[in-house]
Amino acid sequence: MIIKAMKFGLSGIMVTGLHVVVAFALITTVLPYPAAANGVAFVVANLFSYAINTLWTFSSPLQGRSLVRFVLVSLLGFIIAVTVSGMAEWYGLHYWYGIGLVVCCVTPVTFLLHNFWTYKQDVTG
């Protein structure tokens, strides 16, 4: 499980980097609207995240069931991120605290959900 967690963390760094590159490229070339560019970048990064985490982190095949579960966990992570950062803002904390809290909350929750639900193998006798 430790190896999976390390792979998940490294994948997260790569996915974040991809998001930044895609958003920057779109904003500076064809889509000068940051919100729209980040929306596109989020989708691209999330698809890459599914592929790299499925194939590398959890050594599973790409399939519809895990994709649906992955998207649901990603949406839950999004909700947690918005909630946690909103609470940090409400309490008057600097936005960096909010970012730190998001990383500390979303990462372990999504890892555990992916490990024990998204990629759970059916055991049939």
C-alpha positions in Angstrom: 0.0 0.0 0.0 2.9 2.3 0.7 4.2 1.9 -2.9 0.7 2.6 -4.3 0.5 5.7 -2.1 3.9 6.9 -3.4 2.9 6.3 -7.0 -0.4 8.1 -6.4 1.5 11.1 -5.0 3.9 11.1 -8.0 1.0 10.8 -10.4 -0.7 13.7 -8.7 2.4 15.9 -9.2 2.4 14.9 -12.9 -1.3 15.5 -13.3 -1.0 18.9 -11.7 1.8 19.8 -14.0 -0.2 18.8 -17.0 -3.1 20.9 -15.8 -0.9 23.9 -15.5 0.7 23.4 -18.9 -2.7 22.9 -20.7 -4.3 25.9 -18.9 -1.3 28.1 -19.6 -1.1 27.0 -23.3 -4.9 27.6 -23.8 -4.9 31.0 -22.1 -1.9 32.3 -24.1 -3.0 31.0 -27.5 -6.6 30.2 -28.2 -8.8 30.5 -25.1 -8.0 33.8 -23.2 -10.7 33.0 -20.6 -9.0 31.5 -17.5 -12.1 29.8 -16.1 -12.8 28.1 -19.4 -9.2 27.2 -20.0 -9.0 25.7 -16.5 -12.2 23.7 -17.1 -10.6 22.2 -20.2 -7.4 21.6 -18.4 -9.2 19.9 -15.6 -10.9 17.4 -18.0 -7.6 16.7 -19.8 -5.7 16.3 -16.5 -8.5 14.1 -15.0 -8.4 11.8 -18.1 -4.7 11.5 -17.8 -5.0 10.9 -14.1 -7.4 8.0 -14.7 -5.1 6.5 -17.2 -1.9 6.8 -15.2 -3.4 5.7 -11.9 -5.3 2.8 -13.4 -2.4 1.4 -15.3 0.5 2.4 -13.1 -0.5 3.1 -9.6 -3.2 0.4 -9.2 -2.1 -1.9 -12.0 -5.7 -2.4 -13.3 -7.1 -2.5 -16.8 -8.9 0.5 -18.3 -12.6 -0.3 -18.1 -16.0 1.5 -17.8 -16.7 0.5 -14.3 -13.4 1.9 -12.9 -13.8 5.0 -15.0 -17.2 5.8 -13.6 -16.0 5.2 -10.1 -12.9 7.3 -10.7 -15.0 10.2 -12.0 -17.3 9.9 -8.9 -14.3 10.0 -6.5 -12.9 13.0 -8.5 -16.2 14.8 -8.1 -16.2 14.1 -4.4 -12.6 15.4 -4.2 -13.8 18.6 -6.0 -16.6 19.0 -3.4 -14.2 18.5 -0.5 -11.7 21.0 -2.1 -14.3 23.7 -2.5 -15.7 23.1 1.0 -12.4 23.1 2.8 -11.0 26.1 0.9 -14.3 27.9 1.5 -14.1 27.2 5.2 -10.5 28.4 5.4 -11.6 31.6 3.7 -14.6 32.0 6.0 -12.3 31.7 9.0 -10.1 34.4 7.5 -7.1 32.2 6.9 -4.6 33.1 4.2 -5.3 31.3 0.9 -2.1 29.2 1.2 -3.6 27.6 4.4 -6.6 26.7 2.3 -4.5 25.1 -0.4 -2.5 23.2 2.2 -5.7 21.9 3.9 -7.1 20.9 0.5 -4.0 18.8 -0.3 -4.0 17.3 3.2 -7.7 16.4 3.0 -8.4 15.5 -0.7 -5.2 13.4 -1.3 -5.7 10.8 1.4 -9.5 10.6 0.9 -9.2 10.1 -2.8 -6.3 7.6 -2.5 -8.3 5.5 0.0 -11.5 5.6 -2.0 -9.6 4.6 -5.2 -7.7 1.8 -3.4 -10.7 0.3 -1.6 -13.5 1.1 -4.1 -12.6 2.3 -7.5 -10.1 -0.5 -8.2 -11.6 -3.1 -5.8 -11.6 -6.4 -7.5 -14.7 -8.5 -7.4 -14.0 -11.8 -5.6 -16.3 -14.5 -6.8 -16.1 -18.1 -5.7 
